[in-house]
Amino acid sequence: MKEDLLQSIIKRVDIIESKLFDRDQEIDQLKVQNKALEEKIASQKEDTRGQLRNQAKVVESLQNEITREHAYHRKF
């Protein structure tokens, strides 16, 4: 009877260890995915900032052109 009880406990411990190992692997995979996503977000932020800077330059250029045109039309 003691043998059966001991075998049962050993089997349960093995199952728990196996599940713990699987969870650890899953956590490691999620960490890798998380890091990749963080890098992708950082890259997209930088791309967006660059696009916004370019658009701001275009807007400023257009505003300057409008100001010049407005001044030109005032003369006439």
SULDAHU-V285844 format. One record per residue. N is the residue number from 1. SS is DSSP state (2 for helix, 1 for strand, 0 for the rest). Layout:
N:SS / N:SS
//
This chain:
1:0 / 2:2 / 3:2 / 4:2 / 5:2 / 6:2 / 7:2 / 8:2 / 9:2 / 10:2 / 11:2 / 12:2 / 13:2 / 14:2 / 15:2 / 16:2 / 17:2 / 18:2 / 19:2 / 20:2 / 21:2 / 22:2 / 23:2 / 24:2 / 25:2 / 26:2 / 27:2 / 28:2 / 29:2 / 30:2 / 31:2 / 32:2 / 33:2 / 34:2 / 35:2 / 36:2 / 37:2 / 38:2 / 39:2 / 40:2 / 41:2 / 42:2 / 43:2 / 44:2 / 45:2 / 46:2 / 47:2 / 48:2 / 49:2 / 50:2 / 51:2 / 52:2 / 53:2 / 54:2 / 55:2 / 56:2 / 57:2 / 58:2 / 59:2 / 60:2 / 61:2 / 62:2 / 63:2 / 64:2 / 65:2 / 66:2 / 67:2 / 68:2 / 69:2 / 70:2 / 71:2 / 72:2 / 73:2 / 74:2 / 75:2 / 76:0
//
